[in-house]
Amino acid sequence: MSIGKRFRDLTVAHFNEMLEQSEDPVRLIDKYLASQSEQIRESERLLQQCLSHASSLRQQYISAEQLKERREGQALLALKAGEEEVARRALQEKMQQEEKAAQYKALYEQSKHGIVELEEQVQQLKADFDEVASKRSYYIARLESVRLQQRMNERFRSMGGVSPRMFDRLEERVSDMELTARTLREVRGHVRDVWNAASSAAGSAVEQELAKLRSKLQEEGWDRR
């Protein structure tokens, strides 16, 4: 295991421990994500600089190789023409370009190795960012569940709940209403009977008075026929 990976594992473990102990995990996650996002941006800028530098080293290496081959060709032509001194100077520059090409090639290979490591680190930073971002969604969902549960509990307390005693009181109220209605019906019936009896008695008295009048008329000799 590389030192970088061990350090990353320790960092993630420490963060997870802080997350579990935090009273406000979402705020801690947001702070971590902001820091991680900045690290990713800086690493990507550095990666672009490294890629540009590697491209420059490669170009220097290729140019030195091409110039080396050109000087070697010129030395061969000078030697064929009997110009040994020119051939020597061309070969001397050819050797210089050969050394330069070797140096730039070594730097280029080294930079490629560093780029690979940096790319892996950037990818790891992004993976860590995504992992923590998913935890943010999870903790937000947990906090929302707790908040909704608290609201449900408050609503239930405000309603007082439903108990068997509530139904007993409701039964008593309904029974009282039924008794009142029944009593009113009985009172109305009694009043109606009294009225009917009074009406009947009054009618009988009228008939008696009418009979008396007829008898009086007969005694007076009045005949309506």
C-alpha positions as CSV (number, residue, x, y, z in Angstrom):
1,M,0.0,0.0,0.0
2,S,1.4,3.4,-1.0
3,I,1.9,6.2,1.5
4,G,-0.6,8.3,-0.4
5,K,-3.3,5.7,-0.2
6,R,-2.7,5.1,3.5
7,F,-3.0,8.8,4.1
8,R,-6.2,8.9,2.1
9,D,-7.7,6.0,4.1
10,L,-6.7,7.6,7.4
11,T,-8.3,10.9,6.2
12,V,-11.5,9.2,5.2
13,A,-11.7,7.2,8.4
14,H,-11.2,10.4,10.4
15,F,-13.9,12.2,8.4
16,N,-16.4,9.3,9.0
17,E,-15.7,9.4,12.7
18,M,-16.3,13.2,12.8
19,L,-19.4,12.7,10.8
20,E,-21.0,10.3,13.2
21,Q,-20.2,12.5,16.2
22,S,-21.3,15.8,14.6
23,E,-24.5,17.4,15.7
24,D,-24.9,19.0,12.3
25,P,-23.5,16.5,9.8
26,V,-24.9,18.3,6.7
27,R,-22.9,21.5,7.6
28,L,-19.7,19.4,8.2
29,I,-20.3,17.6,4.8
30,D,-20.8,21.0,3.0
31,K,-17.5,22.3,4.5
32,Y,-15.7,19.2,3.4
33,L,-17.2,19.3,-0.1
34,A,-16.2,22.9,-0.5
35,S,-12.6,22.1,0.5
36,Q,-12.6,19.0,-1.7
37,S,-13.9,20.9,-4.7
38,E,-11.2,23.5,-4.3
39,Q,-8.6,20.7,-4.2
40,I,-10.0,19.1,-7.3
41,R,-9.9,22.5,-9.2
42,E,-6.3,23.1,-8.1
43,S,-5.2,19.5,-9.0
44,E,-6.8,19.8,-12.4
45,R,-5.0,23.1,-13.0
46,L,-1.8,21.5,-12.0
47,L,-2.5,18.5,-14.3
48,Q,-3.0,20.9,-17.2
49,Q,0.3,22.6,-16.4
50,C,2.0,19.2,-16.2
51,L,0.5,18.1,-19.5
52,S,1.6,21.3,-21.2
53,H,5.1,20.9,-19.8
54,A,5.3,17.3,-20.9
55,S,4.3,18.3,-24.4
56,S,7.1,20.9,-24.4
57,L,9.6,18.3,-23.2
58,R,8.5,15.9,-25.9
59,Q,8.9,18.5,-28.5
60,Q,12.4,19.4,-27.3
61,Y,13.3,15.7,-27.4
62,I,11.9,15.2,-30.9
63,S,13.6,18.3,-32.2
64,A,17.0,17.2,-30.7
65,E,16.6,13.8,-32.3
66,Q,15.8,15.3,-35.7
67,L,18.7,17.8,-35.5
68,K,21.0,14.9,-34.5
69,E,20.1,12.9,-37.5
70,R,20.4,16.0,-39.7
71,R,23.9,16.8,-38.4
72,E,24.9,13.2,-39.0
73,G,23.7,13.4,-42.6
74,Q,25.6,16.6,-43.1
75,A,28.8,15.1,-41.6
76,L,28.5,12.2,-44.1
77,L,28.1,14.5,-47.0
78,A,31.1,16.7,-45.9
79,L,33.2,13.6,-45.5
80,K,32.3,12.5,-49.0
81,A,33.3,15.9,-50.3
82,G,36.6,15.7,-48.5
83,E,35.6,18.4,-46.0
84,E,36.8,16.6,-42.8
85,E,36.8,19.7,-40.6
86,V,33.2,20.4,-41.6
87,A,32.4,16.8,-41.0
88,R,34.0,17.0,-37.5
89,R,32.0,20.1,-36.5
90,A,28.8,18.5,-37.8
91,L,29.6,15.3,-35.8
92,Q,30.4,17.3,-32.7
93,E,27.0,19.1,-32.9
94,K,25.4,15.8,-33.6
95,M,26.8,14.4,-30.3
96,Q,25.5,17.5,-28.5
97,Q,22.0,17.0,-29.9
98,E,22.2,13.3,-29.0
99,E,23.0,14.1,-25.4
100,K,20.3,16.8,-25.4
101,A,17.7,14.4,-26.8
102,A,18.6,11.8,-24.1
103,Q,18.2,14.4,-21.4
104,Y,14.8,15.7,-22.7
105,K,13.6,12.1,-23.2
106,A,14.4,11.3,-19.6
107,L,12.6,14.4,-18.4
108,Y,9.6,13.5,-20.6
109,E,9.4,10.0,-19.3
110,Q,9.6,11.2,-15.8
111,S,6.9,13.8,-16.4
112,K,4.6,11.1,-17.9
113,H,5.0,9.0,-14.8
114,G,4.1,12.0,-12.6
115,I,1.1,12.8,-14.8
116,V,-0.2,9.3,-14.4
117,E,0.0,9.6,-10.6
118,L,-1.6,13.0,-10.7
119,E,-4.4,11.8,-12.8
120,E,-5.0,8.9,-10.4
121,Q,-5.1,11.4,-7.5
122,V,-7.6,13.6,-9.3
123,Q,-9.8,10.6,-10.0
124,Q,-9.6,9.6,-6.4
125,L,-10.4,13.1,-5.2
126,K,-13.5,13.1,-7.5
127,A,-14.5,9.6,-6.2
128,D,-14.2,10.8,-2.6
129,F,-16.2,13.9,-3.5
130,D,-19.0,11.8,-5.0
131,E,-18.9,9.5,-1.9
132,V,-19.3,12.3,0.5
133,A,-21.9,14.0,-1.7
134,S,-24.0,10.8,-1.5
135,K,-23.7,10.8,2.3
136,R,-25.0,14.4,2.2
137,S,-28.1,13.3,0.5
138,Y,-28.5,10.4,2.9
139,Y,-28.1,12.6,6.0
140,I,-30.5,15.2,4.6
141,A,-33.0,12.4,4.1
142,R,-32.5,11.3,7.6
143,L,-32.9,14.8,9.0
144,E,-36.1,15.2,7.0
145,S,-37.5,11.9,8.3
146,V,-36.8,13.1,11.9
147,R,-38.3,16.5,11.2
148,L,-41.5,14.9,9.8
149,Q,-41.7,12.5,12.6
150,Q,-41.5,15.4,15.1
151,R,-44.3,17.2,13.3
152,M,-46.4,14.0,13.4
153,N,-45.8,13.7,17.1
154,E,-46.7,17.4,17.7
155,R,-49.9,17.0,15.6
156,F,-50.9,13.9,17.6
157,R,-50.3,15.6,20.9
158,S,-52.3,18.6,19.8
159,M,-55.2,16.3,18.8
160,G,-54.9,14.6,22.2
161,G,-55.3,11.2,20.6
162,V,-58.4,9.0,20.6
163,S,-59.2,7.1,23.8
164,P,-62.0,4.7,24.8
165,R,-63.1,7.3,27.4
166,M,-63.8,9.8,24.5
167,F,-66.3,7.3,23.0
168,D,-67.9,6.9,26.5
169,R,-68.5,10.6,26.7
170,L,-69.9,10.6,23.2
171,E,-72.3,7.8,24.1
172,E,-73.4,9.8,27.1
173,R,-74.1,12.8,25.0
174,V,-76.1,10.8,22.4
175,S,-78.1,9.1,25.2
176,D,-78.9,12.5,26.7
177,M,-80.1,13.8,23.3
178,E,-82.2,10.7,22.7
179,L,-83.8,11.0,26.2
180,T,-84.6,14.7,25.5
181,A,-86.2,13.9,22.2
182,R,-88.2,11.1,23.8
183,T,-89.4,13.3,26.6
184,L,-90.4,16.0,24.1
185,R,-92.5,13.5,22.2
186,E,-94.2,12.3,25.4
187,V,-95.0,15.9,26.4
188,R,-96.4,16.7,23.0
189,G,-98.6,13.6,23.1
190,H,-99.9,14.5,26.5
191,V,-100.7,18.0,25.5
192,R,-102.5,16.6,22.4
193,D,-104.6,14.2,24.5
194,V,-105.5,17.0,26.9
195,W,-106.5,19.3,24.0
196,N,-108.6,16.5,22.4
197,A,-110.3,15.8,25.8
198,A,-110.9,19.5,26.3
199,S,-112.3,19.9,22.8
200,S,-114.6,16.9,23.3
201,A,-115.9,18.2,26.7
202,A,-116.5,21.6,25.1
203,G,-118.4,20.1,22.2
204,S,-120.6,18.1,24.7
205,A,-121.4,21.3,26.6
206,V,-122.4,23.1,23.5
207,E,-124.8,20.3,22.5
208,Q,-126.4,20.4,26.0
209,E,-126.9,24.2,25.6
210,L,-128.4,23.6,22.1
211,A,-130.8,21.0,23.5
212,K,-132.0,23.5,26.2
213,L,-132.7,26.1,23.5
214,R,-134.8,23.7,21.5
215,S,-136.8,22.8,24.5
216,K,-137.4,26.4,25.3
217,L,-138.5,27.1,21.7
218,Q,-141.0,24.2,21.8
219,E,-142.4,25.5,25.0
220,E,-143.0,28.8,23.3
221,G,-144.8,27.1,20.5
222,W,-142.2,27.9,17.8
223,D,-142.1,25.3,15.1
224,R,-139.7,25.8,12.2
225,R,-141.6,23.3,10.0
